[in-house]
Amino acid sequence: MLEQLLQHDKELFVILNNLGSEPWDGFWMFLTNKFTSIPLYLLLMYISFKQWGHKKTLLLILFVILMITSTNGLADFFKYGVQRLRPCHDNSVNELMRLVKDSCGGKYGYFSAHAGNTMAVATFFSILLKEKFRHVGILLLVWALLIAYSRIYIGVHFPFDVFSGMVIGLLFGWLFAKLFIFALPKIRL
């Protein structure tokens, strides 16, 4: 059963990865670069500062750091625990795929930390900003989905790696948002 699921995952990867074309490679490489999201993070910090002031925004930053550290740590735990090869290291697909990057990263890819982190941030801020900025959640979700797909497009993760990362990110984003909401009233202005 698991082998059949993994085989379908590989087949889906080959289809999705090969939808790409050279004219779009630069866009997806730009999007998947972790530094590309810095302006978005700064905007979210600015909105947070305007909504809660500096002390509560410092607390929010601490929560985001802990959330990303947790998501990354769990991703590393799974990558070395499960040891699922990245597509470019998997002999059953590496001749059928497009590797857009110069290298595909580490040997193992389950689960995608990129997908996990972006979904965690999207979920966290969607929950916290839903009262005053309803549409931010939709934009953040679209951003997280694009980042997630970029990992398949450039050839570094299978779809199940990305989907699992998104689910983990959703859970961590929800958990840390609820913890932040619980801690928020305890901070004096």
Buried (B, 14 or more C-beta within 10 A) or exposed (E): EEEEEBEEBBEBBBEBBEEBEEEEBEEBBEBBEEEEBEEBEEEBBEBBBEBBEEEBBBBBBEBBEBBBEBBBEBBEEBBEEEEBBBBBBBEEBBEBBBBBBEEBBEEBBBBBBBBBBBBBBBBBBBBBBEEEBEEBBEBBBEBBBBBBBBBBBBBBBBBBBBBBBBBBBBBBBBBBBEEBEEBBEEEEE
